[in-house]
């Protein structure tokens, strides 16, 4: 398989360096939660900046400033790769919390009608419908296929690499989408989701379904921005619907993308390029190797290291929950709730390993959480009460802190992309969110029970 990516040897960092990374993340979480929600009015609409966005921005700033900081304080490129490695296990805690919310909301999910399933067509075709015409009008050629057939996360990279190779124009396009999503994806989708929520054009549950784009960090950012503008009860439903949508996207997304989205985007490119295509400087320079110094490899994490991640991120979230949601970190119910969340992750991860990793760990963790709070489960009410003490947004802030700390390593490659491909990436991300929300709005029933 051809590839334009350079892989370096990603080795585990030392204990003191790892401790510095955790301390930096903890401080970022405390500051971000202390700042809290900041609403910026825009006429009849508003943009809400959440703690998770502050955490992402502060983490990115710290990584970008690392070369100007003393060696014992800076977040080096090795630590940035380590932060990227911690992101996935940390995300499992957030998935567990959402699974616990989904279990108790299954009756409402069932009452919502076909919108929850049909909106997936918006996720997988919205990227192309919004992004491809803009790419062609801006003079981008076959790179537009890779950039707009899906939200460019790791599965999309694998699909394009297998079909075309990463040195192909399609490979350059998906890599550009991947980099833009990594650097700006969570910020962009959170601002867009918050703006749309403030306009009251959509049912918040339709927007929540749109938030399940298949990226954990982007889903956390979008659902948080929507939930922040709702009542506490509706905010819980927003989290549940976003989690259910994201689970569906994660489960069938690779197959849907491979067999439907990509072939349809290739066909649409052949039809639309003669009509909308232009030849610009972007058409000539797009063949540059945009991924020459992109390093996707992250240090390996054994099981004890992952358990440490779950415990420490749980502690970070407890303090953030205390600052912003006024539940003391020492509250027995909160401590019990966090223990349950960590337990859900442990059991889900064990099932993932026992089944030879045939299904992603996020699916197992989600299913375990859903089972514990399903109304028919004997202890569901008690488990819901305890885990309900932990706001799902408090768990998202540490995740976005690690995401921010990992961003700087990708900035050199991102700078070479050019503004056109960034615009196309934003259009594709907006398309997957808005497309799904429109379909959900049209087909869903109001599940208010």
PyMOL commands that set and color helices and strands:
alter all, ss='L'
color gray80, all
select helices_A, chain A and resi 15-35+51-64+66-68+77-104+106-111+115-137+143-148+154-163+169-199+204-210+216-227+232-276+281-285+303-325+332-354+361-373+380-387+392-415+419-443
alter helices_A, ss='H'
color red, helices_A
select strands_A, chain A and resi 38-42+45-49
alter strands_A, ss='S'
color yellow, strands_A
deselect
rebuild
show_as cartoon
